[in-house]
Amino acid sequence: MVLPPTGLTTLLGATALEPDAIFVALRDHGCLTGAARDSPQALNDLLTRVLAAERERPAMPGPSTTDMIARALRDSIFLSEKGRRLDVNPLRPQWTSRWRKLLERLRNHRTR
C-alpha cells in the first residue's frame, strides 16, 4: 500500500533520490545526527544499499522508494529527532483525509 507523504518523504523526494543530494538536504534541514555528520560515507553506503535493493525489487504495489529510504533512516543512527518528527507528522493533514476518502471509494468500487 502506498503511504501518505510526510515532511521527511517530501524532503527526500525533492532530491531526485541521489545519495549526495539526500545527505545535503537532510543536513541543511537539521535532520542528521552527529554520527551522520561525522561519517557521511556510512550514511551514503546505507542510501546506496537501499537504492540498489529498490532497483532490484520486482514491480509491485507497496511502499515507494522514498518510503523505503525513510524507513531505513528511521532504523539507523543517522536520523535526528527533528527528522523523526518530520517523518511522524503528515505534511498536510487535509491531504491525508482526502487520501483516505479516495482509498475508501476504491474499496467500495471493487466490492460492487
Sequence and secondary structure as in RCSB ss.txt:
>XXXX:A:sequence
MVLPPTGLTTLLGATALEPDAIFVALRDHGCLTGAARDSPQALNDLLTRVLAAERERPAMPGPSTTDMIARALRD
SIFLSEKGRRLDVNPLRPQWTSRWRKLLERLRNHRTR
>XXXX:A:secstr
     BHHHHHHHTTTT HHHHHHHHHHTT B HHHHH HHHHHHHHHHHHHHHHHS S SS  HHHHHHHHHHT
SS B HHHHHHHHSBS HHHHHHHHHHHHHHHHHHT 
